[in-house]
Structure formats: C-alpha cells, structure tokens
C-alpha cells in the first residue's frame, strides 16, 4: 500500500511540474503575440534559449531574423488557438493557429521550449532566409568611355538596359548596392522572405531573391546570377520601372552627370583626366571619403552658414536630405518651411519637414536656395564608421556637369 501511495504521489508531482511548464511556456507564446502586435522583440528576447533557432538559423543570426520578421510583418494577431502540444527529448512543442487580421489570415506557429521553459525554436511563418553575394562582378566592355542617354522623371535618372534580352527601364541610383529588381514584374505577391536592407525612411520589407538569365547595361553584363527584388511599383508608377541600377554595376567607372544634355557618361578612372583635357573643361575638385571601408556611399564636407556638415553623394536622392537633428540649428538658414511626405525604395511614407536652404557651400562652390527635407538618419548611420549629416543628389548634381570618382576620391564640378 505504501508503495502504491508513493507511486501515486510521484505521478501527481510529475504532472504538477509538467502543468507548470506548460503555463510558463504559454505565457511566452502570449509575449510573442504582443511582440508581433507591437513590432518589438525586446520582451521576447528575455525568454530565448542560448541555442535559439529561427527560420533555420541559429545564434545571433536567428535573433536578427526574429527581429526583422516581427518588425516587417506589419500585422496584428487578433486571435490564437492551441492546436497541439507534444513533449519529448527534454523539449515541449506547442503548435498554434494565429489569426493575422490584416492580410495573412490563419497561419500555424510553432514554439519549442527547453527544460527551463526557454524558447528554443520559433517558427512564426514559413519564411526562407536566403543569402546573396552582394559583390556580384559585372563584365565590362573594351571601350573606356560609355555614353548612356537618360531621362529625368521626378528628379530621378531613368535609363534603359536589357533584362533577359528585352529592353526595360531602370532608375540609375548610385545609392543602391547593386542591381535591384521590381517584384511587380516577377509574379511574387506573398511574404516569404525578410531583409535587413535600409531605405531613407525605414527597413525594406517583402524582399526576395530571383535568378535572371542575363543583364546588359550598354555592354556592362552579367548572366545566370541572383538579385534582390521587392515591390518598387510606387516609384514612377506610370513608367514601367523594372528596378534600380546601383553601385556594383558601375563601380569600375567614374560617373559624369550631364542633366542639361541628358547623358550619363561612364569613364574608366585612369582616363578621366585625359577626357577632361580633351573636352577642355574648366574644373573645380573637392576630395571625398567613404562612409566606411565596405560602403558604396561617398561623402563630401560642406558648410551651411557656420555649421559644418558631412554629406553623402547619392544620385538617387530626388531632394537633398539632412538629419532632423540639424533642423533647429539651421533654422536661421532656412526659408519656405513646410511638411511633406518622404518615400524611398521602401513603400512606407513619412511626414517630414521640408525647407529651402539659403546657401550650401561645398569648398568654394556655392549653391543657393536648395530644396531639402529633414529626417532621422540614425538607421543609415548605424551601418557606417563615418557618420554623415545628410545626402545630396539631384539638387546639386543637376546644376552643372559633375564627375564623381570613387577611385580617385574626388568630386569634380565642371564650370
């Protein structure tokens, strides 16, 4: 009898411990729901196991994937119901039906806990984490100078290139890392990937990777490579823009912008001086630096009134951009202050301050009444060793012929 009583007591205690485990784990599930609804993982991260995994990734990468997924879902979980629970090998697995009230609808979510009630594995959605070589090499033609016709639409440069053998329109954007495609034309309409890429406003969500057969930009070519894509349909929506042509495509050249004659000239860096002499240009040069050793964004020193500023050079910037932290300091140098919407590669729009900067000095070169928007730049500067105060693009590059030479580390204004 004593043995039976002891066995019964042991079973009751075991059940009681198991019950407590489930309750604690269910609390973590509710914290995960709050994380999605509030777009913040700060509280959830307190309950992660040291060997936490998410979307097939582990360690710090898994935590980053979880952060990106929660931040970029832009969803609200209105209701949850537990589908199953399973215990074995020291783990507890809980499977739930989550009802996302915006777009996704009902999706299963899986939570795996260790013996300490810590979250060992999280699968919110069927998400693939894909990797891509950001430094895809492009084959360059024999000619040392390439002249590309361009159109200007909403202060952005529109060029043509052949994608999979068919001529398409692209935005030439030196602020983009590489060739970046518009998912509107590739039949992708579901969320199945996430990204850590940044726009001038925010993170860029809904990215995916797609293989292309061939790409040809006036003899600069690549084939059978993968590239990133996302929804760019908000950019020049009536122009049929197939993507962005960015830094990696043209990194082997200096870039001569001639807005008046609607041409972009790509010049091999060791031939730029000869080209300038041949054209008998009068020039004024200013040194540039890179925001970091691995960055593709150069910057130049300038002055607004008495305030010294470091300004990144990005031909994709339709308006100059300054950090919102400078707004109060520069108020005496601003006119026509209003509020406007700012949007970049991300589809998200932000209300920002807009003003005309009375004068901006780049060395001895003076620009007056420069249209400028103000926004928080912390999300961009977080990636760079050399912090910048803003970006200059169309408002500066369009005022004269301008050569940007990353190889020779200078910007050349042609008088």
N, C-alpha and C positions, 0 to 999 in steps of 0.2 A: 504493500500500500504506500509506504514512504517513497519507494522508487517511482511509482506512478505519479504521486503528488509532485515529486521533484521534476519529473519529465514534463508534466503539465505546466508547472511554473516556468520552466526553461522556455517552453514554446510560447507562453504568454509574453515573456520578456522579449524574446526574439521578435515576435510580431509587433510589440510595442516600439522597439527600436526601429524596425523597418517602417512602421507608420510614421514615426517622427522624421525619418529620412525623406519620405515622400512629401510630407508637409513642407519641409525646408526647401526641397527641390521645386515644388510648385510655386513657392514664393519667388524663386529665381526666375521661373517662367514668366510670372507677372511683371517682374522687373524688366525682363526682355521686351515685353509688350510695351511698357512705359518708355523704354529706350527708343523703340520704333516711333511711337506716337510723339515723343518729344525730340526726336532726332538727336539723341545724346546717349553715349555709352558709358558715361562717367561712373554711374552707379553700378552698372552691369559688370564692369571690369573688376570690381572688388570681389566677384564670385568666380573668377576664372581659375581653372587649374593651371599648374605650371606647364603641363603638356597640352594645353588647349589647342584644338584644331577647328578650322572653319573653311569650308569650300575646298577641302583637300590640302590646305596649307597649315603649317604649324609655326609655333613660336611667335616672334614679333610680327611676322608677315600675316599670320592668322588674325592677330588683334587688329592690324591695319585693315585687313579685308572686312572684318566685322564693322569697324568704324565707318568705312566707306559705304558699305551696304546699308547700314542704318541711316547714315546721313543722306544718301542719294535715293532711297526708295521713294521719299515724298509720299508716304502712305499713312493711313490710320487704321489700326486694328480695332474694329468695333465689337468683335465677339470672338471667344475662343471656346473650344470644347476638346476634352481629352479623348483621344482615340484608343490609345493603348499604353500599357506600362509593362516593362519587362526587366527582370533582374537576373544578372549572371556575370560570372568572372569579375566580381567586385564592382560592377557598374549597374546603374539604374538608367534605363532608357524610357523617356516619355515622348510620345508622339501626339501632336495636337493638330486640330484643324483651326487655322487662323482665317478669319473673315476680314479681308482688306476692303475697306469701304469706298476707295476712290476708283481704282482701275483693275487691280489684280484679282479681286474676288476671293474665293476659297482656295487656300494653299496649305499643304502639310508643312509642319515644322517639327524637327527632331532635336531633342535635348538629351545628351548623355552625361551622367554625373558619376564622379568617383565616390569612394567610400566616405570621403569627408564632405559630401554634398557640394562639391565644387564642380563647375561646368567644364566638362572635359571635351565635349564636342557640340557644336551648334550648326544646324543646317536650317536656315530660315526659308530659303528658296533654292530651287535648282539653278545654282549660279556657277558658271565656269570662270575661273581666274586664268586668263591667258597671258602669256608673256610675249614680248615683241622686241626685236633688236632695234633700238632707237637710232642706230647709226648705219642704216642701210646705205650702201655705196651705190652711187649712180654713175653709169658710164658716160664719159664726156666726149664730145666730138673733137675733131682735129683743129677746127678753127679757134682762134684765140679771142675773137670778138663775136658775140651773138647779139643781134638786134631783134627785140621782141616788140611787136605792136601791142599797145594796151589801150583800154578804155577806162574812163573814170566814172564810177557809179557810186553815189553817196559817199564820196571821198575815198573810195576803195579802188584798188587797181584790179581790173578784170583782164585776164589773158586767156589764151586757148592752149590746149595740149591734147594729145591723142591718148585716150584711155581705152585699152583693149582694141586699138585700131580705129576708134571713132573720135573725131574731134569734139571736144567738150570745153565748156567754160569753167575757169577756176579763178579764185581770188588769189593774187600774189600777196603773201603775208609773211614777212621775214620774222615775225614773232611766233609763227608756228614752227614746231620742231622739225617736221618733215612733210611728206605728202599726207594729207589728211582728207578723208573722203566723206561725202554726204550720204548717210544711210538711206535717205529718201529714195535714192535710185537703186538700192540693192535689196529691197524686199524684206528689210528687217523691221518688225514692229513690236517686238516683245522685249522685256527686260531680261537679258541673260548674261550680262557682264557688267562690271563696275570699273571705275577708273580713279586714279589719283591725279589726273591732269587738272590744270587750273586755267580759268578764263580770267578776264579783267574783273569779273564780278564774284566768281564762285568756282566750285568744282564743276567739272563737266561730267554729267551722268549719262547712262544709257549707251556707253561706248561698246564697240565690239571690234574684232579683228577680221578682216576679209582678205582673201588672196586675190591678186589681179594677174592677168596674163601678161600685160605689157603697159608701159607708160613712156611717152615720148614728148619732152618739152623742148622743141627746137633743137633736137639732137642729143639732149641730155636724157638718157634712157635707163630703164630697168625692166626686168621681166621676171615673172614667176616669184613674186615676193608678196609678203603680207603687210597690210597697212591698217591703221586705226580708222574707224569711221564712227560718226554719231550724227544726230539729226541737225543739219545746218540749213533747214528749209526756211528759217527766219531771216537768213542773210540774203539780201537782194532776191526775194522770193519769186519775182517775175522773170529772173534772168536765167534760170536753169543752171545754177551753180553746182558743179559736181564735187567741189572740195576746195582745199587750200593747198597752194604750193609754198612750202616753207623752206627753212634754212638748209636742211640736208640736201635738198635738190640742187641748190645753187651755191653751196659752201666753197666750191673751188674757184669762184669768181668774185671780182669787185662788182658792185651794183651801181649803175648810173641811172638815176631817175630824171626823166625829162617830161614833166607833166604837160608843158606847153606844146610839145611836138608828139605827145602820146607815145613815147617809146621807153622801153626798159632795155638798157644795154648791159650785157654781161661781159666783163673783160677779165682775162687772166691777170692776176695781180702783178706779175712781173712785166706786163705790157701796158699798165695803166699810165705810167709816166710818158712812154712813147706816144700813147694815144692823145694825152693832153697836149703834148708838144705839137703833134701833127695837126690837131684841131685849133692850135694857137689860143688856147683858153687862158684867161687870167683867173687864178685860183686863190682861195684862202683856206688853209688847212688847220684843223683842230685835232689834237690827239684824242683817242677813245680808249676805253678799257672794257674788259668783260666783267659781267656781274659775278662770275665765278669761272674757275678753270674749265668746268664742264658745260657751262652755259652757252647759249647761242645768242644771248641778248647783250649788245654792246651799250655803253653809256658814255655820255659826254658831260663835262662840267659846265654849268651856266650860272646866271645870276638874274634874279627878279628883284628889282630895287636893290636893297643891300643884302638880301637873302641868297646865300649860295645854295645851289641845287644840283643834284646828280640826276640826269635824265636818260632813260633808256631809249634806244632808237628802234622803232617798230613801224614799218611802212603800212602795217595793217591797222594802225591806230587812226581812225577816221577823225578823231579830235584829240588834242593834247590832253593828257591825264596828269593830275597832280594829287598827291596824298592829301586826304581830308585834314590831316594834322597841320597842314600849312595854311589852311583857309583863313583862320583868324590872323595869323602872322602877315598874310599878304593882302588883307582887306583894303589897305590904302593904295594898293597897286591893281585893284580890280574895278571893273565897271560892268554894267548890264548883268547884275547878279539875278539868276532865276533858278528854277528847279526843272530838271528834265529827267528822262529815262535813259539808263545806260544798259546796253546789252553787248555781249561779245560772242564768242563761239558757243558759250552756254546759252540755253534758251531763256534762262532766268533774267528778268529785268529788275533794275534797282533804281529808285528815285535818288538822284544826286544833285549837288549844287553845280550850276554852270555859270561861267563868267568870262569876261574878256580881260586877259592880262594886258595891262597897258604897254609893257615892254619886257622882252626877254632877251638877254644878251648871252650869246654863245661866243666867247672870246670877244673879238671886235665886231662880230656880226650881230646886228640888232634887228629884232622882229617886234613889230608893234601891233597892238590890238589882236592878240592871239586867242582864238576861241579855245576854252579849256573847261574840262569837267573835273570835279573833285570826288575821290572815292578812297575807301580804305585799301591800302596796298600791302597790308601785313601778310595776306595769303600768298602774294607773289614773292615778297622779300624773304619769307621764311625758307625759301629754297636756295638763296644766294648768299655768298660771303660778303660781297659789296652791295650794301643796301642802296636803293635808288629812291628818289623823291617823286618820280613820275615817268611818263612816256611821251616822246614826241614822234609824230608821224606826218600825216598829210599837211597839217598847218605849217610845218617847217619845210618839209621836202618839196612841196609844190611851189615854193616862192622863187626858186631858181633851179638850174641844173645842179644836182648833188650826187657825189660819189661816196658810197660807204665802202670802206676797205677794211675788212676784219683782219686780213693777213698783214696788212701794213699798219694796222691800228690807227686809222685816222678817218675823219670825215672831211670831204673836200667840197667846198662851195665854189661853184663856177660863176664868176661875175658876169 
